């Protein structure tokens, strides 16, 4: 019997549905994404050859600007809400729900407790102006004094999330005594492991670090 040859047809895939799904996903992420608020101060960190990245979550960030002012922040929004609830109850700040929400959605805080309520009640543009003149979170080398409000922030934050990793981001022009106060505060709470955020520079050629970095790259 003669064989019947089927007619050949070109393969055609309708991509219309896939394009629709892609644009729907893109629109969803654009509308649902919450952008991280801008930090209140600009810090230029010193450079180092360390390439160890800091964790991307559960971070307590302690920022020290060129004037030695200290700013405190926690990255997790839920932790920030429970944190401000405890601070409000303990320090009797009288914060409203809107002011607590402003803290949970905001960036770093650099105000003393006495000014925190008025700061959170301000509009975002007013807060930016306030950040230019704020004194920073009060610190000291002794944790039991009322002058060391940073010690209270650190203790309450660790109580709400023991997994918090601490990172210190200090400007290269900040005075060492101000940085020492922050480190001493952590040491007083028996916290000896923390990250120092620095910029990355090239490893000097011929150094021990350069040799370690280039091990295994030599060809015979």
N, C-alpha and C positions, 0 to 999 in steps of 0.2 A: 504494500500500500504506500502511496506517496506520502511523505511527511508534510504536515501543515506548518508553515512558518508563521509565527505570531508577529504582528507588526511592532516595530520598535518605537517606543515613545520616550521622549526626553523626561528626565526626572525633574519635577517642579515642586518646591516646598513653599507653601504660603506662610510668609513671615509676618503677616499682619497681626495675628494674635500675639506673637512673641514681642513685637514692638509695643503693642498696647500694654502688655504686662510690665515691660521694662519701664515705660513712662509712668505707669501707676506706682511702681515701687519707688522710682526716683521722686515722684511728687510726695509720696508718703514720708520718706526719710527727710525731705526738705522741710516738711511741715511739723514732723514729730521731733526732730533733733533739737536739743537744748544746748546752745552754745555756752561754753565756759565764760563766766564774766571776767572782764579785764582786771588785772591786778592793780591795786591802788598806787604802786610805786614801780619805777623802773630800776632794775638792779643789774649791774655789769659785774659778773662773777670773775674771779681770777681763773687763769688757765692751768690745766694740769694734763698729764699724759694718761690719766686713768680713763679706761673705756668701760667701766662697770656701770650699766644703766640702773637708774632707780626704779622701783616697782611702779606700775601704772595704776594701782588702786590701793586703798587703805593707807593714804599718806597724810601725815601731819606736817604741814609746811611752816617753818619759822623763817621769815624773811627779815633781813637787816639791811636797811638802805644806807646810802653814803653818810647820812646824818646820825646814824646809830639808832634810828627808830626801829622798833620791833613790831612785826605784823604776824598775826596768828591765823592759820586756816586749816580746815579739814576737808578733804575732797568729797566725802560721801554725804549726800543730801540728807539721808535719813539720820545719820549720826549727828549731823549738824543740828537737826531739829531736837533730838533727844538731849544734845549737849546744851543748847540754849534754854531748854526747859529746866534743866538742873541748875544752870547758872542763875536763871531768873528766880527760882525758888530759894536757892541758898543765899544769894546776895540781895534778895527782895528788891529787884529792879522795877517791878510793876509793868513788865512788857505786855503789850496787847498781842492778839493773835496775828495781826498784820505785821507787827514789828518782829515777831518770831519768824514769820514766813520770810520777811526781808532778809533776816540773818541766814536762814537755811538756803536761800537762793543766791546769796551774795558771794563776794570774794573774801580776801583777807581782811581781818579786823585789826585796827591799830589804835583803838581808843581805850582809855581807862573805863572802868565800870561806871564811874560817875557821869560819863558822857555817852554811854552806849545807847541809852533809850532815845535821846535826842538825835543821835546819829542814825539809828534805824528808822526813826519816824520821818527822816528827811527824804526828799526825792533823790533819784540816782544822780542827777546833775549837781544837786547840793552836796551830796556825799563826796563827789569828786573834788569839789572845792574844799571841803572839810579835810580831805586826805592830805592836802598840800600843807596844812598847818597843824595837823594832829600831832600829839607828842609821842604816839606809839604806846604799845602795851608796857606798863611799868615793869621793870625787872630789877633783880638784886642778886647777890651771891648767896643770900640766905632765904630759904623757902618759907620760913615761918613768919616772916614780916608781912605786914599789909602792903608794903611797897612792891612786893614781888607778885604782881597779879598774873604774870606768865606762868608761875608755878601752879596756880589754881587752874588755869586753862589746860595745862598739860595733864594734871592729875584727873580732872573731870573727863577729858577726852579719852584718856587711857581706860578709865572706868567704863565708859560707854562702848569702847571697842579696843580690847587688849591686843588685837592684831595690828594696830596702827604702827606703821613704820615712820620714823621721824627723819625729816630732811631739813638741813639748815642751808638757806640760800643767802649768803652774805655778799654785799658789794665789796669789790676790791679796795675801795676807798674808805670802808668803815673802820673805825678805831677798834683796836684789839680789845680794850677793856669792855666794850659793849658786847662783843662776840663772846668774851669770857663769861659774862654774866649769864648768857643763854646756855652755854655749855655747863657751867657750874649748876644752874638750875636743874638740868637733866641729871647730872651726877648726884645731886642731893636726893633725887627720886630713884637712885640706883639704876639709872639708864645710861649705860656706857656704850651702847651700840646705836649709831645713827649715821646718816649719810650727809656728806658735804657736797653740795652741788657746785660744779666747776665747769668752765669751758674746756674744750678739747684742743690741745696743741700737738704738734708733731713730736714724736719721740726723738731725742737727740741721737744722731748716728754715732756708733761706737760705744754707746752706753750699755749697761747690763740689760736694761729694759728693751733696748733695740735688738740685742741679740736674742732675747727670749721671744720677742715678737716675730722675729724672722726665722726661728727654728723650723726646720722642715721645708723651707722654701728654697734651699740650695740645691742646685742640680749638679750631677756628676759629669 
